[in-house]
Amino acid sequence: MIGDKQTGLIDAAPAGRCMVVIPCLNEAAHIGGLLAWLAGSAQRLDMLVVVADGGSTDGTMRIAEEIAAQEPRVVLLHNPLRLQAAAVNLAVAAYGDGFDRFIRIDAHGGYPDDYCDRLLEEAEATGAQSVVVSMVTQGIGAFQRATATAQNSRLGNGGSPHRAGIRGHWTDHGHHALMSVAAFREVGGYDESFSHNEDAELDFRLRAAGYRIWMTDKTFMTYFPRASVGSLFRQYLGYGRGRAKNILKHKAVPRLRQMLPLMVLPVVAGALLAFVSLSALIPAGVWVAACLGYGVWLALAERDPLGPLAGVSAMVMHLAWSAGFWMQLALSWKRGATAP
């Protein structure tokens, strides 16, 4: 339960009123650099840094333990449920009594040097209980770069505000960055049954409870997308399932930018009827042509030779998201039909 202290985990908290929570799993390539980057902010802002590990097997904890042995502001938690939602809940339960706010940092991301400073300034200036940020996606290899191009465009994000990086404004949802401990606890923290879309689900409850979410334009985070077709497909399959689960839980109506990719799986499935009539290929053909055409337009407009490949990445994301959404609906209907 959020707010329950766990024996053996509580140490004397720093005098500062904000802490950092880093959920991680197998981040040996990043955790050392991330903690080194945070060292200056933790010292300057008097913050505790909580690394909540979900059972890494690649040496992540060994690296974190070596740093924690030298830096008392860094503490480690074991997250037996592995999920990011559970990691943040555990950290707030263990250390939240000593702090007014916490900042969630993703281990596999990039941040400006003054990231924490700007978030705290925005919270003070606006009085928001949650400050969220926009994301800029970057890649290294060819497929990752193409996926980044797709995710930074309307083809891949549907105009999502936390992808577009627009002016600061009050919003319904954004990439989680800073949050009030009191607000987080009052609404019950993250729903640990969500492996994906847990942030949007929490934002729904925050707004329902009367709390305000501010999308800042004073800082941002850099996200590095999946580097293979398989891993990208699995990620967006989870996103689709999480969105469907969120809509079912709160009886919400999907937005237009979510309803359009929702139709991709039925369109692709309908193409299987081509043996009856070739016209069954038309809807799927229009979707493929639109994605590839947009990719070519990106290549010309952005002078990016990977634009056409970005169209392929977008198709992977659309199909996986749609498949995940329909899969979750089917599972929910099945459970409802078999319930006593």
Protein Blocks (a to p, Z undefined) as FASTA:
>chain_A
ZZiacehkaccddfbfbdcddddehilkmmmmmmmmmmmmmmmnopacddddehiaehmm
mmmmmmmmmmmkbccdddfkopaklmmmmmmmmmmmmpfbdcdddfbbcddfklmmmmmm
mmmmnopabdcdddddddfblmlmmmmmmmmpmklnnopaklnopacdddfbdcdfbdcf
klmmmnopaafkbmghklmmmmmmmmmnopacdddfkbccdddddfbfklmmmmmmmmmm
mmmmmmmmnopacdfklmmmmmmmmmmmmmmmmmmomklmmmmmmmmmmmmmmmmmmmmm
nopaklmmmmmmmmmmmmmmmmmmmmmmmmmmmmmmmpZZ
